[in-house]
Amino acid sequence: MSNEYIQISNLQLALSVSLVLITGLISAFLKLGLFKSLAWATVRAFVQLTLIGYILTYIFALNNLLVIIGILLIMCFIASREASRRIKGTPFNAQLETFLSLTASSFIVGVIVVALIISPEPWYSAQVMIPIFGMLIGNSMNAIALSLERVYSEIHSNIAQVEQLLAFGATPWEAVRDYARKAITAGMMPTINSLSVVGLVSLPGMMTGQILAGMNPVSAVRYQFVVMVMIAAAVAIGCLAIIGLAYKKMFNQDQALVHSMYHSHS
């Protein structure tokens, strides 16, 4: 097997656009009204990926730890904004809690994976850290958003039961514990499902890319396994952290549900 990856020429890259045109023609034929959105999204994706390619080339060459940390924090900030925007019906803006949960889960797992498992030289190699953290942040962002929206939805749907438990002397955590468990489960379930069927139903993108780049499939599988379990760990930490940080915002100093909980999903 050749260890050299097959490069894609400008002509071949342009030819790939024909796939978008096929999709657009199908949309036009069915009068779905998606052609403009699809075309614009394709242009944006090309421009964004091209820019990030040049930026990463520079960052990889610079390989400065402070610059890398700064970039990772910016990634966490952007992801937390996107995640908090997806959450509907919450009684407060959860961007700070989302940022803290996302940053904690990504850095705890990411540093362990990069420094102890992959162990590049130097340990903070930008070429390793940025892609690894990118996968962690992207997956944790979705899981955190799912958990947070689910916990508020569950509690809002069961306000009477929560207030009854509080009236009988339960602490706020005891009153919402069952709903918090459901929320954490909801956030983790997509990752658990992916972990269960990987290799049988799907060949993940990282593994496929490494094989196309010429890596031995057995080695690619090892990397993919590390990626899957690290994502599962980051998602679990992120979901636990966001529920732990956010549920307290639903209660006032008297340990009663805040007034906005009664209207958050109305």
C-alpha positions as CSV (number, residue, x, y, z in Angstrom):
1,M,0.0,0.0,0.0
2,S,1.3,3.4,-0.9
3,N,2.0,5.8,2.0
4,E,1.5,8.9,-0.2
5,Y,-1.9,10.5,-0.2
6,I,-3.6,11.3,-3.5
7,Q,-3.7,15.0,-4.1
8,I,-6.8,16.7,-5.5
9,S,-6.1,19.1,-8.4
10,N,-7.9,22.3,-9.0
11,L,-9.8,20.7,-11.9
12,Q,-10.9,17.8,-9.7
13,L,-11.9,20.2,-7.0
14,A,-14.1,22.1,-9.6
15,L,-15.5,18.8,-10.8
16,S,-16.8,18.1,-7.3
17,V,-19.0,21.1,-7.6
18,S,-21.0,19.1,-10.1
19,L,-22.3,17.1,-7.2
20,V,-23.8,20.2,-5.8
21,L,-25.4,21.0,-9.1
22,I,-27.0,17.6,-9.2
23,T,-28.5,18.2,-5.8
24,G,-29.6,21.7,-6.9
25,L,-31.3,20.3,-10.0
26,I,-33.2,17.8,-7.9
27,S,-34.3,20.6,-5.6
28,A,-35.4,22.7,-8.5
29,F,-37.3,19.8,-10.1
30,L,-39.1,19.1,-6.9
31,K,-39.6,22.8,-6.3
32,L,-38.1,22.6,-2.8
33,G,-36.7,26.2,-3.0
34,L,-33.3,25.1,-1.7
35,F,-31.1,25.8,-4.7
36,K,-30.0,29.3,-3.6
37,S,-29.4,28.2,0.0
38,L,-27.4,25.2,-1.2
39,A,-25.3,27.3,-3.6
40,W,-24.6,29.9,-0.9
41,A,-23.7,27.3,1.7
42,T,-21.3,25.7,-0.8
43,V,-19.6,29.0,-1.5
44,R,-19.3,29.8,2.1
45,A,-17.9,26.3,2.9
46,F,-15.3,26.6,0.2
47,V,-14.2,30.1,1.3
48,Q,-14.1,29.2,5.0
49,L,-12.2,26.0,4.5
50,T,-9.7,27.6,2.2
51,L,-9.1,30.4,4.7
52,I,-8.7,28.0,7.6
53,G,-6.3,25.9,5.5
54,Y,-4.0,28.9,5.1
55,I,-4.4,30.0,8.7
56,L,-3.7,26.5,10.1
57,T,-0.6,26.3,7.9
58,Y,0.8,29.4,9.5
59,I,-0.2,28.3,13.0
60,F,1.3,24.9,12.6
61,A,4.6,26.5,11.5
62,L,4.5,29.0,14.4
63,N,3.6,26.3,17.0
64,N,3.4,28.6,20.0
65,L,1.7,27.3,23.1
66,L,0.1,30.7,24.1
67,V,-1.2,31.2,20.5
68,I,-2.6,27.7,20.5
69,I,-4.4,28.2,23.9
70,G,-5.8,31.5,22.6
71,I,-7.2,29.8,19.5
72,L,-8.7,27.0,21.5
73,L,-10.4,29.5,23.9
74,I,-11.8,31.4,20.9
75,M,-13.1,28.1,19.5
76,C,-14.8,27.4,22.8
77,F,-16.3,30.9,22.9
78,I,-17.7,30.6,19.4
79,A,-19.1,27.1,20.1
80,S,-20.7,28.2,23.4
81,R,-22.4,31.1,21.6
82,E,-23.7,28.8,18.9
83,A,-24.9,26.2,21.5
84,S,-26.7,28.7,23.7
85,R,-28.4,30.2,20.6
86,R,-29.8,26.7,19.8
87,I,-31.4,26.3,23.3
88,K,-35.0,27.6,23.2
89,G,-37.3,28.4,26.1
90,T,-34.7,28.7,28.9
91,P,-35.3,31.3,31.6
92,F,-31.8,32.9,31.2
93,N,-28.9,33.1,28.8
94,A,-26.7,30.1,29.5
95,Q,-23.7,31.2,27.4
96,L,-21.3,31.6,30.4
97,E,-22.3,28.2,31.8
98,T,-22.0,26.7,28.3
99,F,-18.6,28.2,27.8
100,L,-17.3,27.0,31.2
101,S,-18.6,23.5,30.6
102,L,-17.3,23.3,27.1
103,T,-13.9,24.6,28.1
104,A,-13.5,22.3,31.1
105,S,-14.6,19.2,29.2
106,S,-12.4,19.9,26.2
107,F,-9.3,20.9,28.1
108,I,-9.5,18.0,30.6
109,V,-9.8,15.3,28.0
110,G,-7.8,17.1,25.2
111,V,-4.7,17.6,27.3
112,I,-4.8,14.0,28.5
113,V,-5.2,12.6,25.0
114,V,-2.5,14.9,23.4
115,A,0.1,14.8,26.1
116,L,-0.2,11.3,27.4
117,I,-1.7,9.1,24.6
118,I,-0.6,10.6,21.3
119,S,2.5,12.3,22.8
120,P,3.8,14.4,19.9
121,E,7.1,16.3,20.1
122,P,6.6,18.9,21.5
123,W,3.6,17.8,23.5
124,Y,1.6,20.9,22.5
125,S,2.1,20.4,18.8
126,A,-0.5,22.6,17.1
127,Q,-0.9,20.0,14.3
128,V,-2.2,17.6,16.9
129,M,-3.9,19.8,19.5
130,I,-6.1,21.9,17.2
131,P,-7.7,19.0,15.3
132,I,-8.2,17.0,18.5
133,F,-9.8,19.9,20.3
134,G,-11.9,20.8,17.3
135,M,-13.5,17.3,17.4
136,L,-14.0,17.6,21.2
137,I,-15.5,21.0,21.1
138,G,-17.8,20.2,18.2
139,N,-19.3,17.1,19.8
140,S,-19.5,18.5,23.3
141,M,-21.3,21.6,21.9
142,N,-24.1,19.5,20.6
143,A,-24.4,17.4,23.7
144,I,-24.4,20.3,26.0
145,A,-27.1,22.1,24.0
146,L,-29.2,18.9,24.1
147,S,-28.8,18.4,27.8
148,L,-29.6,21.9,28.8
149,E,-32.7,22.2,26.6
150,R,-33.9,18.8,27.9
151,V,-33.5,19.7,31.5
152,Y,-35.5,22.9,31.2
153,S,-38.1,21.2,29.1
154,E,-38.5,18.4,31.7
155,I,-38.7,20.6,34.7
156,H,-41.1,23.1,33.0
157,S,-43.3,20.1,32.1
158,N,-43.3,18.9,35.7
159,I,-43.3,22.1,37.7
160,A,-46.1,20.9,40.0
161,Q,-44.2,17.8,40.9
162,V,-41.0,19.8,41.6
163,E,-42.8,22.3,43.8
164,Q,-44.5,19.4,45.7
165,L,-41.1,17.9,46.5
166,L,-39.8,21.3,47.6
167,A,-42.8,21.7,49.8
168,F,-42.1,18.4,51.5
169,G,-38.6,19.6,52.3
170,A,-36.5,18.3,49.3
171,T,-33.5,20.3,48.3
172,P,-33.5,21.8,44.8
173,W,-31.2,19.0,43.6
174,E,-33.4,16.3,45.0
175,A,-36.4,17.9,43.4
176,V,-34.8,17.9,39.9
177,R,-32.5,15.0,40.1
178,D,-34.6,12.6,38.0
179,Y,-35.0,15.2,35.2
180,A,-31.3,16.0,35.3
181,R,-30.5,12.3,34.7
182,K,-32.8,12.3,31.8
183,A,-31.2,15.4,30.4
184,I,-27.7,14.0,30.7
185,T,-28.8,10.8,29.1
186,A,-30.3,12.7,26.2
187,G,-27.1,14.6,25.7
188,M,-24.9,11.5,25.8
189,M,-27.1,9.1,23.8
190,P,-26.0,10.2,20.2
191,T,-22.4,9.7,21.2
192,I,-23.1,6.3,22.8
193,N,-25.0,5.2,19.7
194,S,-22.1,6.2,17.5
195,L,-19.7,4.4,19.7
196,S,-21.8,1.2,19.5
197,V,-22.1,1.0,15.7
198,V,-18.7,2.4,14.6
199,G,-17.0,0.1,12.2
200,L,-20.3,-1.9,11.6
201,V,-22.6,0.8,10.2
202,S,-20.2,3.7,9.6
203,L,-16.6,4.4,8.9
204,P,-15.9,7.8,10.7
205,G,-14.5,10.7,8.9
206,M,-11.1,10.8,10.6
207,M,-10.4,7.1,9.9
208,T,-11.6,7.4,6.3
209,G,-9.4,10.5,5.8
210,Q,-6.3,8.7,7.2
211,I,-6.8,5.7,5.0
212,L,-7.2,7.9,2.0
213,A,-4.0,9.7,3.0
214,G,-2.2,6.3,2.9
215,M,-2.2,5.2,6.5
216,N,-2.4,1.5,7.3
217,P,-6.0,0.7,8.2
218,V,-5.0,-1.0,11.4
219,S,-3.2,2.2,12.6
220,A,-6.1,4.3,11.4
221,V,-8.5,2.2,13.5
222,R,-6.3,2.8,16.6
223,Y,-6.5,6.6,16.1
224,Q,-10.3,6.4,15.5
225,F,-10.8,4.4,18.7
226,V,-8.9,7.0,20.7
227,V,-11.0,9.7,19.1
228,M,-14.3,8.0,19.8
229,V,-13.6,7.3,23.5
230,M,-12.2,10.8,24.1
231,I,-15.3,12.3,22.6
232,A,-17.5,10.1,24.8
233,A,-15.5,11.2,27.9
234,A,-15.7,14.9,26.9
235,V,-19.4,14.7,26.2
236,A,-20.0,13.1,29.6
237,I,-18.0,15.7,31.5
238,G,-19.6,18.5,29.5
239,C,-23.2,17.3,30.1
240,L,-22.5,16.8,33.9
241,A,-20.9,20.2,34.1
242,I,-23.7,22.1,32.3
243,I,-26.4,20.5,34.4
244,G,-24.5,21.2,37.6
245,L,-23.9,24.8,36.7
246,A,-27.3,25.6,35.2
247,Y,-29.9,24.0,37.4
248,K,-29.2,26.4,40.3
249,K,-30.3,29.3,38.1
250,M,-33.8,27.9,38.2
251,F,-34.0,28.5,42.0
252,N,-33.9,31.7,44.0
253,Q,-32.3,32.3,47.4
254,D,-35.4,30.8,49.1
255,Q,-34.8,27.6,47.1
256,A,-38.1,28.1,45.2
257,L,-38.4,28.0,41.4
258,V,-37.8,31.4,39.8
259,H,-40.8,33.1,38.3
260,S,-39.4,32.9,34.8
261,M,-39.6,29.1,34.9
262,Y,-43.4,29.3,34.7
263,H,-43.2,31.2,31.4
264,S,-40.0,29.9,29.8
265,H,-41.9,27.5,27.5
266,S,-45.1,29.3,27.1
